[in-house]
Each structure stands twice: as structure tokens, then as C-alpha cells.
Amino acid sequence: NSMRTLHIASRSQWEVALGQLEAWFISNEIDAAIQNKLFIAFDEIVSNIFNHNSQEIPIEIKVNCEKNPTLISLKFTDNCKLFNPLNSVKKEPAAIGGWGLDIVIQLMDDIDYKVVDNKNCLIVKKQIL
């Protein structure tokens, strides 16, 4: 049970995925404080993908959740146009929409972007020990 894949193709599925993520955290006995940080990261990253999508094709987001003894990683893969969000991190909050990825960078222990099979792939990691 240390791996789970979530699929999000619409804003309504986003809520469903959040519930699935919470169930996965609970079944893996993840500490509440760490859960909260991962929820914020999840929300900001998914929100970012929806807000920056300018193409007509339906969004497909896949989130691979993985736990090992010392850390949790969430890997977000999407089919939107290639964009490295780490290149555009703000130093101050925007008037609308808050911090975006800056808060994710502060809350996570590691964040990495790569292109895999011509898709965006953003990976965040949080130590649990």
C-alpha cells in the first residue's frame, strides 16, 4: 500500500483525488502536520496546472504517490504544454492567487522538474523521519 496513482482530468475529479490522497495518508499512518504540508503542495500544483493550461485538449494529470521509510514523494505528470514552473518562482506574492509554487518550495524538502515522454513531470518530496 505504499504506492498509489491518482488521476485528475477535471476540477470535479480534483476533489475526489484529494479524498483518495487523504485515505492513502491515513492508511500509511502519515503524521497530520506532514499531511497538511502535502495537501497544500498538492492543491497548489494541481491549481497551477489548471490555471496555466491554454490548450484545447482535455487535461490529464497523473499523481504517483510513493512512501518509503524516510520520505513521501508525489510525482505530478500532465499533458499540458511543456513548462518548467521552477523557472518562474516569484519572490513576492502576487495580488491574486497567493504564493503558488513558492509555498510548495518552502514546505517540501525537495522539488524537481523534468520532461518525461514529452510531458511535464514535477516531483515533490517530504521527509517523514
N, C-alpha and C positions, 0 to 999 in steps of 0.2 A: 504493500500500500504506500510505498514511499515515492511513487510516481503517479501523476495524474495529468491528463491532457484536457484542456477546456477549449471549446470552440465558440467564437463570437462572430456573428455575421449581421447583427443588427443591435440597435440600442436596447431593445427589449431582452435580447439574449445576454446582454451585459449584466443585468440584474441576476439572471439565472446563474451565470458564471460566478458571480460574487458569492452566491449561496453555495455553489459547489466548492469554491475555494475555501469558504469557511468550514464546510463539512470536512474537507481534506485536512485543514489545520487541526481541527478537533480530533480527528481520528489519529493524527500523528502527534497529538499532545503538545502542540506548539504553544509556548508562553503567550499570554494575552498581549503583553507590551510589544512583542515581536510581530504578532498577528496584525496589530494596529498599524505598524510601520509598513508591513507588506500590503495591507489593504490600501493605504494611501498611495503607495507606489503603483499598485495595480490600477487604481482608479485614474491616476494622473497619466499613466502610459496609455491606457485604453482611450481615455478622453483625447489625448494628443493625436492618436491615430485617427479617430473620427473627425476631429476638428481640422486636421491638415489634409484630409483626403479631398482631392479636387477632381478625381476621375469619375467616370460614369459607371464603371463596373462595380458590382457589389463588393463590399469589404469582406475579407475573410481574415480573421485573427485567430491564431492558434497559440495557446499558452501552455507550455510544458512546465509543470510544477515538479520539482525534484527535491527530495530531502536525503541528505546523508548525515552521519553522526554529528558533524560540526556546522553544517550550513544548509540553508534552503536556497534554491535558485529558481527563478521564474524566467522563462525564455519566451519572449513575445515575437511571433513571426507574423508579418502581414503582407498582403499583396498590393499595397498602395505603391505609388511611385517611390523610387529609391530616395531616401532622405536620412541623413545621419543627424538625429536630434541633438547629439552631443556637441555638434559644431555651433549650435545657436543658443547656448545656455546664457540666460540673462544674468546680469549682476544685480538688478533690482526688479521687484515685482512689477508686472505690467498692471495698468489700471484695471483691466478686466481679466478674469481667469487666473489670477493669483500667480503662484510661482512656477507652475508647470514642472519641468524636469529638475529644476534646481532643488526642490524639496526632496525629490527622489534621490538625487546625488547625496544630499545631506543624510538621508535616513538609511541608505543602503551602504554596505561595506565595499561593494564593487559594482561597477556598471560598465557594460561593454556593448559596442555596436559592430555588427558585421553584415555583409551581404551573403546570403546563402541561397543558392538556386534562384538567383535574381529576385529575392525577397528581402525585405528589411528584417533584421533579427536583432532584438535588443535583449540583453541578458542582465538581470539584476541578481545580486547575491547578498544574503544576510546571514551573518554568523549566529548560531543558536547556542554556542557554548562559550 
